[in-house]
Amino acid sequence: MFKARLIRLDDQAHEHTHDHHQLVLSLAGRAEFEVNGRGGEVCRMRACLVPGDADHQFAGMGDNRMLIVDLDEQGTSREDLDLLTHLFETPRYPQLDADFQNLLNYAGAELERYGSDPMLARSLGGVLLRALHLRLFGEQSSRNHGPLDLERLDAYICEHLVRRISVAELAQVACLSPSHFHVQFKDSVGLTPHQYLLKTRLDRAARLLRESDLALIRIAEECGFSSQSALTTAMRRYLGLTPKRLRIAQ
């Protein structure tokens, strides 16, 4: 049985275990999770899959709005049980592409308006799970045999992250035309090149904020943002926190 609900996770750390699976998605802001010792964060670009009976700790970071799907295997069809087995075999923090984020926005709006309708909550939860399952498993074979050398691209991006990196430049590294590269990259990674570059910049900035005392302007420069305000705007939009609040929250 799938049940979707909206909730705000408070800043106080919580720890518990339950016998049902959970999918945690962010409509706004972010939260930190640790599931069976594996840490990660939930934000607009990343979800969390919590297997049933897994020990987990979590805390919201500032203002946040989470969509949580609870999954009780009792009364679930055989097909859905297979889906749950694949998804929740281990804790995961899957990346979310732009199309999934649009679907998530729609589900959040419907739950905000009609959340008291149990059939709607079940249906939306099922759609989100199936869409995520297709991204993780349905397209896996084509991704694994794609022509892109993702390790080489990652190394190039990390080496040049301090400056602007164009899609045409990455396409040249991959020896593809820009249009072909864009399609192949999204098929392989689930994000457009621009989205992936932004995620990489934000991940590095968040790590520097947590692990260093560098000034914000220096972090913005090292992560390839045009200014400190550009970094702040991107973090507020995609992570739900300003750089200053993220650093204070650690």
Long-range contacts (C-beta under 8 A, 24 or more apart in sequence): 1-71, 1-72, 1-74, 1-75, 1-76, 1-122, 2-69, 2-70, 2-71, 2-121, 2-122, 2-123, 2-125, 2-126, 2-129, 3-69, 3-70, 3-71, 3-72, 3-118, 3-121, 3-122, 3-125, 4-67, 4-68, 4-69, 4-70, 4-107, 4-111, 4-121, 4-122, 4-124, 4-125, 4-128, 5-67, 5-68, 5-70, 5-111, 5-115, 5-121, 6-65, 6-66, 6-67, 6-68, 6-108, 6-111, 6-112, 6-115, 7-66, 7-68, 8-60, 8-63, 8-64, 8-65, 8-66, 9-58, 9-59, 9-60, 9-64, 9-66, 10-59, 10-60, 11-59, 11-60, 11-61, 11-62, 11-249, 12-59, 13-57, 13-58, 13-59, 14-57, 14-58, 14-59, 15-55, 15-56, 15-57, 16-56, 17-53, 17-54, 17-55, 17-56, 18-52, 18-53, 19-52, 19-53, 20-52, 20-70, 20-71, 20-72, 20-73, 21-49, 21-50, 21-51, 21-52, 21-70, 21-71, 21-73, 21-84, 21-87, 21-88, 22-48, 22-49, 22-50, 22-68, 22-69, 22-70, 22-71, 23-47, 23-48, 23-49, 23-50, 23-68, 23-69, 23-71, 23-87, 23-125, 23-128, 23-129, 23-132, 24-48, 24-49, 24-50, 24-58, 24-66, 24-67, 24-68, 25-66, 25-67, 25-68, 25-69, 25-96, 25-104, 25-128, 26-64, 26-65, 26-66, 26-67, 26-240, 27-65, 27-66, 27-67, 27-104, 27-105, 27-108, 28-63, 28-64, 28-65, 28-240, 29-60, 29-61, 29-62, 29-63, 29-64, 29-65, 29-239, 29-240, 29-241, 30-60, 30-61, 30-62, 30-64, 30-239, 30-240, 30-241, 31-58, 31-59, 31-60, 31-61, 31-64, 31-66, 32-58, 32-59, 32-61, 33-57, 33-58, 33-93, 34-58, 35-91, 36-91, 38-91, 40-91, 40-93, 41-93, 42-66, 42-93, 43-238, 43-239, 43-240, 44-96, 44-101, 44-238, 44-239, 44-240, 45-95, 45-96, 45-101, 45-191, 45-195, 45-199, 45-238, 46-93, 46-94, 46-95, 46-96, 47-92, 47-93, 47-94, 47-96, 47-132, 48-91, 48-92, 48-93, 49-87, 49-88, 49-91, 49-92, 49-93, 49-94, 50-88, 50-91, 51-88, 51-89, 51-90, 51-91, 52-88, 54-91, 56-91, 61-240, 61-241, 61-246, 61-249, 62-240, 62-241, 62-245, 62-249, 63-240, 64-240, 65-108, 67-104, 67-107, 67-108, 67-111, 67-128, 69-125, 69-128, 69-129, 70-125, 71-125, 71-129, 80-126, 83-129, 83-130, 83-133, 84-129, 86-133, 86-136, 86-137, 87-129, 87-132, 87-133, 87-136, 92-136, 94-132, 94-135, 94-136, 95-189, 95-190, 95-191, 95-199, 96-190, 97-135, 97-186, 97-190, 97-191, 97-195, 98-191, 98-192, 98-195, 100-131, 100-132, 100-135, 103-127, 103-128, 103-131, 104-128, 135-190, 139-187, 142-187, 143-187, 143-188, 146-184, 146-187, 146-188, 147-174, 147-176, 147-184, 148-174, 148-184, 148-185, 148-188, 149-174, 150-188, 150-189, 157-196, 157-197, 157-200, 158-200, 161-200, 161-201, 161-204, 161-222, 161-223, 161-224, 162-221, 162-222, 162-223, 162-224, 163-224, 164-224, 165-197, 165-224, 167-193, 167-194, 198-234, 198-238, 201-225, 201-234, 202-234, 202-235, 202-238, 202-239, 205-231, 205-235, 205-243, 206-235, 206-239, 206-246, 209-243, 209-246, 209-247, 209-250, 210-246, 210-247, 210-250, 216-243, 216-244, 219-243
